[in-house]
Every structure is written in structure tokens, then in C-alpha cells.
Amino acid sequence: MAKVELKQPIVDEIMATVKDAEAVVLVNYSGLTVEQDTVMRKELREAGIQYKVYKNTMMHRAFSGSDLEKLCDNLSGTNALAVSATDATAPARILAKYAKQFPKLELVAGMIEGKYNDAAGLQVLADIPSREVLLGRLFGSMQSPITNMARVLKQIAEKDGASAESAAPAEEAAPAAE
């Protein structure tokens, strides 16, 4: 069996992994300890992100002729691939968090929703909050005016109730004085 035939299943695996991905991020993991890598992989796995180390030549073969071809220019050094099929910003966000903790970890480049991003572009995407946080902020801002109106109405009702209560004893006292 030729070497190319042995490598084809790996190339096919990479192609299947990135086929319908929302985000594909290359990261240089050189210099990370096993403990650091394990902690990072655990969080990536919990977020539904596939993180795997492949040879650059295998990734180059898988990316060539596809939408991810621009990533081929960044395939040098020790690279790993983080792929998310559902959340476009999750890989960049989680990897950037760990890049701050572990200075040897370096974001290289990525394709987010079909658009190429270099390391600076990935950092900008990493600063975008998650979908759940954004939805929470949206609902909070929608709920805020309603809550404020209810609070004002309650204060008006309490004020009117207090003035009615203070007026009632005064009325009762006035007829008794006659």
C-alpha cells in the first residue's frame, strides 16, 4: 500500500470535520504543558468544539480546493485545529481566553462563517459575548421599560393610597369637631 493511500483516511477525516463548520480556527500550541492542554481541551469539548492536532501536510491537502484554502498559508509550526459546527465565536473566544492564561498558546488564523480572519480578527471575534449572553442582554433591555413603568405605577398608587388614607382621618375628625 502506498503512503498516499495510508494518508487519505486522515485527509477525509479532516474534510468531514470542517465540511459544515461555522468556525475553523488554527492555533499554535507549541510550549503548552500537558496539564494546560488538558484543561483547555476539556472546556473546548464541553462547548461542543472538536480540537485535534493534525500534520500540516494533511490539513493542507484537506483545505486545498475548498473554502478553507486561505488557511494553507498559515500551516507552519505546530498547529492544532478547533472546529465548531454550531457556534461561530466559541472556538475563538475559548482559545483567546487560554491564550491570555498561557502566553505560549497563539491564535494563528481562522475561517468564521466563510470569512478569513487573521490572529487580530480572531481576537476581535473572541471579544464578542456568547449567544446566550447577548440574548440575556436583549431580553433585559426589553424588560427594563416594562419594569420601570410598573414601578412608577406602583409608586403612584402608593402615593394616592397614602394621601387618601391621610385625608380620610382628617375628614372623620372634622365632622366630630362640629
N, C-alpha and C positions, 0 to 999 in steps of 0.2 A: 504494500500500500504506500502510495506517495505521501510526502509530508503535507502537500496541499489538501489531500483528501482527509487527513487527520485534523487539519485546522478548520475545515469547512463547518463542522458542527458548532464550533465556538463562534465563528462569524455569524452563523444562522441564529445562535442564541442571542447575540448582541442585537442583531437586526430585529428579532422578535421582541426583545425588551424595549427597544426605542421606537418601535413601529407607531404606536398610537399615544406616545407620551406627550404630556403637556409641558414637561420640563426635563431637559437633559443637561446635567452640569458636570464639567470636568474639574477635578480637584487634585492638587499635588499633595500627596500625603507623606512625602519624604521627611523623615525625622520624628514621626509620631511614635510614641511608645505603644506597646500592646494594650496597656490599660486605657490610654487616651482613645485609641482606636475602638476599643470595645465599648466604651461609654458612648461615643459618637454613633457607632453602628446601632446600638440599642435604641437610641432616640429616633434615628432615621427609620428603623424597622417599625417602631410604634406609630410613626407618622405615615406608614404605607409607602415608604420610599425604598426602592431597590438600590443597594450600594454594593458595588463589586469592582474588584481590580481585574483588569484585562491587560494583555500586552498591547502596546501602542499599535503594532502592525495589524493586530486583529481588529482593533477599533477602526483603524484607517481603512481596512478592507470593507468593514460593515458600513462605514459612513460614506465611502466613495459612491458617487452617483445618486445620493439621496439628499433629502433636505438638510441633513446634518453635515454636508461636505465641508462647510466653513470651519468646522471643528478640527478638521485634519491638520490645519496649520499649527494647532496648539498641542499636537501629540508628540511631546518630547519630555523626557524625565519620567518620574514615577507618578502615573496618573491613575485615578480611580473614577468610576462613573456612578453618578447618583441620578436615578430616574424616577419621576413621579408621573403616574398616569392620570391623577385627579387634580392635584393642587399645583398650580403653576409656580407659586412663590415658595413653597415649603422647602425644597432642597436648598435653594439659595439662602433662605432665612436660617435654617438649622446649621448649615455648613458655615455661614458667616459668624454665627454665634460661637461655634467652636474655633473658628479661625482667630477670634479675639482671645479666647482662653488659651489656645495652643498656637503660638506665633509661627510654628513651622508648617502648619496647615495653610495652604494657599488656594484660593479660588482662582481657576485658570480662565475658563470661558464656559458659555452655555447657550443652549437654544431654548428659549422660553416662548411657548406658543408660536413656534415657527420663526422667531426673530433671534438673530445672533446677538449675544451680549458678551463683551469682554469682562475682565475682572471688575472694573469700575461699574459697569452696567449691572452686574450681578449684585454688587454691594448696594446699589440703589434699590434693586428689587427686594433685597433682604430687609430693607428698612420698612417695606410695606407690611402692615399688620396682616394677620391671618384673616380668612374669610369670616370666621366666627366672631372675631373682634370687630371687624368692620360692620357686620350685621348688628351686633350688640350696640355699637355706637349709633347706627341708623335708627334702630328702634328706640333707643334712649332719647335721641333728638326728636323723634316723632311723638314720644310720650310726654316730653317735657312741657310743651304748651298746654296739654290737657291737664296735667298735674297742677301746673301753676293756676289755671283757671279754676279748678276745683278748690284749691287752697284759698283763692281770693273770694270765691262764693261762700266758702265756709266762714271766713273772717267776717264777711258782710252779714251773714246770718247770725253769727255770734254777737256782733256789734248791735244789730237790730234786736236781737233777743235780750241783750243786756239793757238796752235803752228802754225796751218795752217793760222789762221787769222793774227797772228803777222808776218808770213813770207810773206803774200800777200801784206801788205803795204810796206814792205821793197823792194819787187820786183817792185812794182809800182814806188817807189821813185828812184830806181836805174836807170831805163831807162830815166827818166826825167832829171837826172843829166848829161847824155851824151849829 
